[in-house]
């Protein structure tokens, strides 16, 4: 067919030791690496001793505008690796649009699984993981936020959410008000030096984490 292969490559969420040998090998062998932020990815490529012929940018704000150029490379038979700044592409990160376009173009799509903040937090929370809903980031404010919280309150599954550290306290309070004082876990700086995973009811976590937290937070709610 002449169409190339798109590798969807999960990358470390903090600890570079979590880059799998297979992921490193693919980064070394593909012709094109597509990155959310090329500056961040250069560090990763250096760690993997990878020197792709092309490093293309696919930022969230312009994903739609840049997909065609990458699909053209796939149509020409190129091997392409998609990475984001951290974790698994397409999961609350850019990339889903490119993967969809690659399928439409008849390219082969190959997942190279690895780090995911959502699954890391869920697995370490001790909360039921047989059925869970990943909800990403809640809407920031107003009716959309209230509506999301109302909907989540009725979901019969463990919930996994992302939040910015400086907004975590407000979100814990909103979750408690909408869902009741459920058991939960808060994970921050996952796989990094100052990793912290705390368990307790939402009210306890809210009392404990009142100030601003560094980085991104993953919340798991029973």
N, C-alpha and C positions, 0 to 999 in steps of 0.2 A: 504493500500500500504506500510505502514511502513516508508514512506519518511517524513522528517521533514519539518519545515517551516522556510523560510528566511524572516525576517523582515528588510526592507530597511528604516532605521530610520534617519530622518533629525535631526540635532543637532544645537545648537545655533552658530551664526556667531560672537558672542561677548558677548551678554547679556544672562547670564544663566537663567534669568527669561523667556526666550523664549523656553525653553525645555517644550514641552507640557506634561500635566499630563498623556496622553496615552503613549507617548514615554518613560517617566520615569517608568511607570508601566511595559512596555515591557522589559526595561533594567533590571528591578528587577526580572522578571519571566523567562527569557530565560536561557538556560544552557550555551550557548556560545556567547560571544561578539567578533566580528571581527572588528579590529580598524586599521585605517591608521597608527597611532602612539600611542602605548599603554600608553606612559607617559602622553600624552594629555588626553587620554580617561579615565585614572584613576581618574583625577580630576572631570570629568563629572560623572563617576560612583559614586564617593563619594558624590557628590551633590545630586544624585538621590537615595542615600542609596541602591545602587545595588551591589550585590556580586556574580557575575556569577561564575560558577564552572571553566570556562576557559576563558581567554582573549588572543585571537590570533592576531598576527600582519599581516596586508595585505598592505605593503607599495607599492607605485606606481611602484618603480623600480623592484619589484619582484612579482607583482601580479600574473603573469602567473605561476610562480613556486610554489605558495602556494595555489592556488585554489583547487587542487585535494584533499588536506588534509581536507579542509573545506567541500567540496562536499561529502566526505566520511562520515563526521559527519551528514550531512543532510540525506544521504541515510540510516544511522542507526537510523533515527527518531528524531534527536536532533532539538531543537528550537534554531535558530541562529539569532542574531541581527547584522546587518552591519552598522557601523558608520564611518564617516571620521572626520578629525580634526574640521571641521566647515561646516555647510550647508548640502546640500542634496547629498548623495552618487551618484557617477556616472556622476554628472553634473560638468565637469571640475575637477573632483576628482576621485580617484580610486573607483572601485566597479562594473563597468559595466560588466567586464569580469566574475566576480563571479555571478552576477545576471543571466547572459546568461547561465553560466554553471549549475546554480540551475534549471533553466527551462528545460535544456536538460536532467538533471538527474531526472526530474519528481517531484521535490520539489514544495511546495506551496510558492508563492512569494507574500508578503503583504507589500504595501507601508505604511509608517507611516509619512505623510507629515508634513512639518514644515518650518523652516528658509531656505531661499535661497537668497544669495546676489543679484543675477540677477533679481529676481522678486521684491525684496525689492526696489532696485534702480529704476526699471522700474515703479513701482506703485507710487513712490514719485516724479518722474521726471515731470509729467504732460504732457509728450509727448505721442503720439498715441500708445496705447497698444493693439489695436484690432488685429494687425498683427506685429509680431516681430521675429527677428532672433537672437538667442544666438550664438555668435561666439567664446566664450571663449578667450583664449590668442592668439594674432597674432603670426605668426612665428617671430623669433627674428630679422632676417636680410636677406639681399640679395634678390634674385629672388623670393623666396617663399613668402616673406613679400609683395613685390610689387605685385605679382600675387593675393594674398589674398585681398589686398586693391582694386585692379582693380575689382575683382569679387564683393566685398561688395558694391562698388560704384553703381552697377547695381541692387542691391537687392531692390525691392519695399516694404520695411518694415522698421520699427524702428530697429536699431541695438543695441545689448547689448554686451559689451566686458569686459573682465578682464584685468588688467595690474598691474604690480608691481609698487609701489609708486615711485621708483627711475627712472622708465622708462616712467612715465605718460606724462611728458612734450614732449618727443620725439614722443610718439604715438599720442598725440593731434595734433602736427605739421604734422605728416604723414597723419592722417585722413583728416585734412583740405586741404592738397595738393591733395589728391586723390578723396575726396568726395565733395569739395567745403566747404564754410563757413556755415555749417548747424547749426541749433539750437541743443543744446546738454545739458547733465547734467553730472556732475562728483560727485560720491559719495565715501566717504572714511570713514574708522573707523565706518562702519554701526553698529548700536545698541550699540556702545561703548560710553564711556564718552565724547570723543572728536569727535563725529559724525559730519560730515559736508557734506552737499549736496548743490552744486552750479549749477546754471543754466546760460546759455548764449550761444552765438555762439562759435564755436570751437576756433576762434581767441581770443575771450575774456577769455575763460577758459585757453588757452595756455599762455596768458599774466599774468593771475592771479596765475597760478600754475607752475612757472618756476623752482623753486628749487625742492629738493627731498621731497617726501611726505612719511609719515609713512605708513607702512602696505600695504594692497592690495586695489586697486582702481577699482571701477566699472564705466564704461562709458556707457552712453545711448545717441545714436545719431539719430536724426530725419531722 
